[in-house]
Amino acid sequence: MNPPATECYRFSVNGRVQGVYFRQSTCDQARRLGLQGWVRNLADGRVEGLALGAPAALDQLRQWLLQGPPAARVDALDWQAAEPSPGLQGFELRRD
């Protein structure tokens, strides 16, 4: 039996996405979807992340990122195929 297909995407979200629980909400959503990866704030006001998992779950995360949590305002989502980082386990909130 073949292992389930996985894909990896790097994303960045522009808009009012810092100070509105965007990172934590993204982390919670990704965990619910069974994805691996990380999310963090950038100095320029964007939120950036990497997500690895089943294509259907990744599509659900992408759709969610277009809206974000209730207090957020998403102006743009950049969603690009990427190489997975080695050693990903779970989905983590990064503060770097």
Phi and psi in degrees as GROMACS dihedral restraints (atoms count N, CA, C in turn):
[ dihedral_restraints ]
;  ai    aj    ak    al  type     phi  dphi    fc
    3     4     5     6     1   -78.9    20    10
    4     5     6     7     1   145.7    20    10
    6     7     8     9     1   -67.5    20    10
    7     8     9    10     1   156.3    20    10
    9    10    11    12     1   -62.8    20    10
   10    11    12    13     1   145.3    20    10
   12    13    14    15     1   -67.0    20    10
   13    14    15    16     1   140.0    20    10
   15    16    17    18     1  -130.3    20    10
   16    17    18    19     1   151.9    20    10
   18    19    20    21     1  -132.2    20    10
   19    20    21    22     1   163.2    20    10
   21    22    23    24     1  -134.5    20    10
   22    23    24    25     1   136.1    20    10
   24    25    26    27     1  -135.6    20    10
   25    26    27    28     1   141.9    20    10
   27    28    29    30     1  -102.4    20    10
   28    29    30    31     1   138.9    20    10
   30    31    32    33     1  -135.0    20    10
   31    32    33    34     1   154.3    20    10
   33    34    35    36     1  -139.4    20    10
   34    35    36    37     1   142.7    20    10
   36    37    38    39     1  -122.4    20    10
   37    38    39    40     1   127.7    20    10
   39    40    41    42     1  -105.6    20    10
   40    41    42    43     1   151.0    20    10
   42    43    44    45     1   132.8    20    10
   43    44    45    46     1  -152.7    20    10
   45    46    47    48     1   -89.3    20    10
   46    47    48    49     1    87.4    20    10
   48    49    50    51     1  -125.8    20    10
   49    50    51    52     1     1.8    20    10
   51    52    53    54     1  -115.3    20    10
   52    53    54    55     1   141.6    20    10
   54    55    56    57     1    80.6    20    10
   55    56    57    58     1    12.4    20    10
   57    58    59    60     1  -129.0    20    10
   58    59    60    61     1    22.9    20    10
   60    61    62    63     1    63.6    20    10
   61    62    63    64     1    28.4    20    10
   63    64    65    66     1   -66.4    20    10
   64    65    66    67     1   -46.1    20    10
   66    67    68    69     1   -60.6    20    10
   67    68    69    70     1   -50.5    20    10
   69    70    71    72     1   -63.1    20    10
   70    71    72    73     1   -42.0    20    10
   72    73    74    75     1   -64.8    20    10
   73    74    75    76     1   -38.4    20    10
   75    76    77    78     1   -63.5    20    10
   76    77    78    79     1   -44.3    20    10
   78    79    80    81     1   -60.2    20    10
   79    80    81    82     1   -46.8    20    10
   81    82    83    84     1   -60.8    20    10
   82    83    84    85     1   -44.7    20    10
   84    85    86    87     1   -63.3    20    10
   85    86    87    88     1   -45.9    20    10
   87    88    89    90     1   -62.0    20    10
   88    89    90    91     1   -40.7    20    10
   90    91    92    93     1   -64.1    20    10
   91    92    93    94     1   -42.6    20    10
   93    94    95    96     1   -59.8    20    10
   94    95    96    97     1   -33.3    20    10
   96    97    98    99     1   -85.9    20    10
   97    98    99   100     1    -2.0    20    10
   99   100   101   102     1    76.7    20    10
  100   101   102   103     1    25.4    20    10
  102   103   104   105     1   -90.5    20    10
  103   104   105   106     1   157.9    20    10
  105   106   107   108     1  -111.2    20    10
  106   107   108   109     1   155.1    20    10
  108   109   110   111     1   145.2    20    10
  109   110   111   112     1  -151.3    20    10
  111   112   113   114     1  -158.2    20    10
  112   113   114   115     1   165.3    20    10
  114   115   116   117     1  -146.2    20    10
  115   116   117   118     1   144.5    20    10
  117   118   119   120     1  -153.8    20    10
  118   119   120   121     1   160.8    20    10
  120   121   122   123     1   -82.4    20    10
  121   122   123   124     1   148.7    20    10
  123   124   125   126     1  -110.3    20    10
  124   125   126   127     1   154.1    20    10
  126   127   128   129     1   -61.4    20    10
  127   128   129   130     1   -25.1    20    10
  129   130   131   132     1   -85.2    20    10
  130   131   132   133     1     6.3    20    10
  132   133   134   135     1    97.8    20    10
  133   134   135   136     1    -6.9    20    10
  135   136   137   138     1   -85.0    20    10
  136   137   138   139     1   165.9    20    10
  138   139   140   141     1  -112.2    20    10
  139   140   141   142     1   135.4    20    10
  141   142   143   144     1  -125.2    20    10
  142   143   144   145     1   149.8    20    10
  144   145   146   147     1  -160.1    20    10
  145   146   147   148     1   173.7    20    10
  147   148   149   150     1  -135.8    20    10
  148   149   150   151     1   132.5    20    10
  150   151   152   153     1  -132.7    20    10
  151   152   153   154     1   135.1    20    10
  153   154   155   156     1  -130.0    20    10
  154   155   156   157     1   132.7    20    10
  156   157   158   159     1   165.1    20    10
  157   158   159   160     1  -162.8    20    10
  159   160   161   162     1   -66.9    20    10
  160   161   162   163     1   140.8    20    10
  162   163   164   165     1   -53.2    20    10
  163   164   165   166     1   -41.3    20    10
  165   166   167   168     1   -65.6    20    10
  166   167   168   169     1   -39.9    20    10
  168   169   170   171     1   -68.1    20    10
  169   170   171   172     1   -39.3    20    10
  171   172   173   174     1   -63.8    20    10
  172   173   174   175     1   -39.1    20    10
  174   175   176   177     1   -64.0    20    10
  175   176   177   178     1   -38.7    20    10
  177   178   179   180     1   -64.5    20    10
  178   179   180   181     1   -40.9    20    10
  180   181   182   183     1   -64.2    20    10
  181   182   183   184     1   -43.9    20    10
  183   184   185   186     1   -58.3    20    10
  184   185   186   187     1   -44.3    20    10
  186   187   188   189     1   -62.6    20    10
  187   188   189   190     1   -40.6    20    10
  189   190   191   192     1   -65.2    20    10
  190   191   192   193     1   -41.8    20    10
  192   193   194   195     1   -61.6    20    10
  193   194   195   196     1   -26.6    20    10
  195   196   197   198     1   -66.6    20    10
  196   197   198   199     1   -19.1    20    10
  198   199   200   201     1  -114.0    20    10
  199   200   201   202     1   -45.4    20    10
  201   202   203   204     1    72.2    20    10
  202   203   204   205     1  -171.1    20    10
  204   205   206   207     1   -71.5    20    10
  205   206   207   208     1   168.1    20    10
  207   208   209   210     1   -54.2    20    10
  208   209   210   211     1   -38.8    20    10
  210   211   212   213     1   -81.9    20    10
  211   212   213   214     1    -7.3    20    10
  213   214   215   216     1   -82.7    20    10
  214   215   216   217     1   159.7    20    10
  216   217   218   219     1  -132.5    20    10
  217   218   219   220     1   113.2    20    10
  219   220   221   222     1   -94.6    20    10
  220   221   222   223     1   119.6    20    10
  222   223   224   225     1   -94.3    20    10
  223   224   225   226     1   -33.0    20    10
  225   226   227   228     1  -158.3    20    10
  226   227   228   229     1   146.4    20    10
  228   229   230   231     1  -125.8    20    10
  229   230   231   232     1   123.6    20    10
  231   232   233   234     1  -102.3    20    10
  232   233   234   235     1   123.5    20    10
  234   235   236   237     1  -132.4    20    10
  235   236   237   238     1   105.6    20    10
  237   238   239   240     1  -125.4    20    10
  238   239   240   241     1   138.4    20    10
  240   241   242   243     1   -58.7    20    10
  241   242   243   244     1   142.9    20    10
  243   244   245   246     1  -145.2    20    10
  244   245   246   247     1   166.0    20    10
  246   247   248   249     1   -85.4    20    10
  247   248   249   250     1   137.6    20    10
  249   250   251   252     1   -67.7    20    10
  250   251   252   253     1   144.4    20    10
  252   253   254   255     1   -75.3    20    10
  253   254   255   256     1   140.4    20    10
  255   256   257   258     1   -66.8    20    10
  256   257   258   259     1   146.1    20    10
  258   259   260   261     1    78.2    20    10
  259   260   261   262     1    16.8    20    10
  261   262   263   264     1   -65.5    20    10
  262   263   264   265     1   130.2    20    10
  264   265   266   267     1  -140.6    20    10
  265   266   267   268     1   115.3    20    10
  267   268   269   270     1    73.0    20    10
  268   269   270   271     1  -165.6    20    10
  270   271   272   273     1  -125.7    20    10
  271   272   273   274     1   122.7    20    10
  273   274   275   276     1  -118.0    20    10
  274   275   276   277     1   151.6    20    10
  276   277   278   279     1   -94.6    20    10
  277   278   279   280     1   117.5    20    10
  279   280   281   282     1  -100.2    20    10
  280   281   282   283     1   144.4    20    10
  282   283   284   285     1  -118.6    20    10
  283   284   285   286     1    31.7    20    10
